[in-house]
Amino acid sequence: MEPEAKIRDSLRARSTVDASERGYFVNEDGDVISPTGKKRKPQPYKNSAKKGGYYYRFTISIPGSRKRTTITFHQLAAYQKFGAMALAKGVLVRHLDGNSENNRPDNLVLGNESDNAMDQCPKIRKARAKHAASHLKRLNDIQVASLRRDRAAGATLKVLCAKYGIAKSTCSYIINRKTYA
């Protein structure tokens, strides 16, 4: 068994621990049950960093204050299932079926940003990668056409890389039309 992880110092993490200690829990159906035994109504919200899908959350009052805090269903379920590791820095709660509204404990696993990205279907992952790559392009269309003409005229990859200031793999991808189509 792994040693107990250090919970990240954030209001969300502290609120999740507090809610659990006060008796809130997630049942097998993914519903949050209050200490009085009532099912909490989910408040859907869209995470600005996430494309598509909603997360469910609920609010509770902060003891000794007039303020309220928000707890997400999946974070509480993960804390209940995995303990402090679910609230450790760099750890994300992943939904195995890709449905962020399905907060059943058996649908949740822990991972990191890379794991979370790989959970996307390959078509979406590829489209996002292409979009990101399009903003990192170093050559314009005129330079690409010139590079291809130089290669057709017999220039070596080494010469082309030096002339255009790009890596050998990038040069090869351009020539073979894997990028800059």
N, C-alpha and C positions, 0 to 999 in steps of 0.2 A: 504494500500500500504506500502511495506517495505521501510525503510530508504535507501537512496542512499549508496551503498557499496563503500568501499575504493578500488580504483584500485591498483593492485599489482605493485610494482616498478620494472618493467622490460622493456627492450627495446622493446620486442614484444608488450606488453600492450600499451606502449606510442605510438608506431608506428601505432597500430590499431586505437587509438583515433585520432592521427594526420591524418591518411588516411580518416577517417570519416569526420573530420572537413574540410578537403580539398575537399570533395565532392564525394569521392568514396563510392559506395553503392552496396549491393547485391540485385538483382531483385528477383521476385517470382520464377524464374526458377533456381536460385542458381548461376547466372552469376554475376561477378563483372563488374560494369559499371564505367568508369572513369568520371572525371568532364566534359570532353569534349563530353560525351555521347557514347563513344566507348566501346565495350565489350572487357575486358581484357582477353588475352589468358592465360588459366591456365597452370602453370608449375607444373606437378605432382612430388611429392617427397615422399619417403618412410620414415616414422618415424622409427628410429632404435629401439625404445621401442615397436613398434606395430608389431604384426605378421600379415602379409597380408594386402592388401589394401593400397591405396595411399591417401594423402591429396593434395589439390590444393592450390597453393600460387601464389603470384605475388610480384613484387618488385617496390618500388618507391624511388625516391631520397629524401635524408634528406635535408630540406631547409638550406641553408647557408653552405653546405658541399658538397664534391665530393662523399661522401659515399651514399650507397643505403641500404635499409632495406627491409626485407621480411614480408609480411602480409599473413596470411592464410585466405582462403575464409570463412571457417566455423567460425573463430574467429571474423571476420568483420561482418558476418551475425548475429552472436549471440550478439555482441555489439549493432548492429542496432536494434535488437529485444528486448533485455533485459537490455540494458544500462550498467552502470558500474559493475553491479553484474556479468556479463559475464567475466569480467577481474579481479575479486576478487581472492585473494589467496585461493587455495584449490578447486576452482570451475573448472570443466571441461565441455566442450561442447560435448554433446552426439548426435549421429545420431540415430534416432528412428528406421530406417530400417536397421541399421548396415552397411550401405554403406557409407564409409568416403568420397566418391566422390559426394554424393548427398547433396549439400549445400543449398537446398531450405529452407527458414526460417521456414516453417511449419514442417520440418523434424528434426529441432534442438531443444534440450532442455538442461537445465543445470543440472548438477549433480556432484557427487564426484567420487573418485576412485572406491568405492564399487559399486555405481550405474553403472559405466562404465563396471566393470567386470561382473555384472549380466546381462548386455545387450548381452553378448556372448551366443551362443546356449549352452544348457546344456552339450552336448557331448564334446565340446571344453573346457568348464569350468572344467569339470570333469577330462579330460586328463591333463590339466595344473595343477590342484590341485594334481593329482597323481604324476606328474613329480616333483613338488615342495616337496611333502611329501617324495619322495624317497631319497631326499638329506638331510632330517632331521631324518632319521631312526637312532635309538640309538643302536639297536641290530643287530648283524650279523646273518647269516643263522644258524650257529652252536648254538648260544644262543637261537634263536627262536625254534629250534628243541628240545633243552634241556628244555626250558620252557614248551613246549607242552607235553614232556614226564613227567615232574614233575607234571603237571596238571592231566594227565592220571593216575598217580600214587596216586592221591588224595590230592595234595597240594592245599591249599586255595588261593584265589586271594590275600588276605592280605599278605600271606607268599611270594607268587610269586612277588608281587609288591616290597616288601622290598628286596628280593634277587636280582632282576634285575634292581632295581632303576627306575621303570616306574609307570605311573599312572594306576589306576584301569581300566579306560576305555581303555587304550592302551593294557593292559593285556587281557582284554575281547576280543578286536578286533583281537588280535593275535591268541587267542585260537579258536575263531570262524571263523578264516581265512578271515576276512574282510580286514586285512592288512597282509603284509608278506605272501602272498599266495605262 
